[in-house]
Structures are given as structure tokens and as C-alpha cells.
Amino acid sequence: GNKMVVENLRYFQEHGAETYILVADLEAAAARGVTLEEARRRAMEFHIPAYIALGLDPKKTIVYFQSENKEVMNLGYEFSKRITLNEFQAIYGNADPGRIMSAVTQAGDILFPQLAKRMPGIIPVGIDQDPHIRLTRDIATRFKTKYGFILPSSIYHKFTPSLDGELKMS
């Protein structure tokens, strides 16, 4: 699944787009119980080298860890104050603290590049990630006056089988 995302990012990068890669270490900790140290190790030993091997230009790619990006965390906190519990449950089906933390942090990740300059964003995701895109678009609308966010767009990937033949996230 990551391969499809990297192929999209590489294409955009080759056509002059600014490319941001986040390491979702906070999300991994909140949603899957992966420690920040383990998430960092996985990113440094596998994910980031794999993205480079798949063609991303490291000189043109901004990589950051969620846990180290205060601007993303601050955005997530600010966004959390403008989402109701009912809205969150309607989008995600439940509202456990880990899911809430993950969702508002992802919205911060998606809108983070626009803090430096307003620009359109195209987010390559699997269709299972559509709730995050919809929530982020709602948030961007609510904060348009304060930040001037441009609503992000997305490109959806189909689900692809993993190497063992199981259906997995794209």
C-alpha cells in the first residue's frame, strides 16, 4: 500500500510539488500501542529508506516525526476544540481517546504545509482513509478565516493484496 502512495508522491515531486512525509509515531502509539522509540526505529531502518528506493528525492522531501512537530500538535489541539463528540461519532462510529487524538493529529499533518504558505494539497490515501480527509476539509473550512487554509484534495487508491495474498490497506 505504501508503494502506491510513494508512486503518487514521486509523480507530484517530479512535476514540481513540495513533498511532505510524516512519520505517524503519535498515531501509532495512540491507535496501535507502538512506542515512539519503536516507531522511530521502523521509520529509520525501513520506511524512509524504502521511500527513497522507490524514487523519492531525499533533497526535495520534507520528512518529520509527529511527536517532534510542535506545530502539528498545536494544530491538533486547536482543532479538537472545534469538533463535537456527535460529529466525531458520525464520522468514525466511535470516539475513543486514541481515535480522537489520531484524527486531529492527522488533520494537523494534512494542513501543516499550509502554515508556511497557502497551497493546494493532494493527499494520496486508500478509501478507508476518507473519513480523515472529510474531517480535515471540515476543519479547514472552520479555520479558513484564521489560517486561510485551502481545502485539501485526495487521490484514492484501491485496496491491494499483501505479499501473502490477504487484502490489506492501500
Helices and strands as residue ranges (DSSP letters): H 2-14, E 19-23, H 25-32, H 36-42, I 43-47, H 48-53, G 58-60, E 61-65, G 66-68, H 70-80, H 85-92, H 97-111, H 113-116, E 122-126, G 127-129, H 130-142, H 144-147, E 153-157, E 160-161, E 167-168
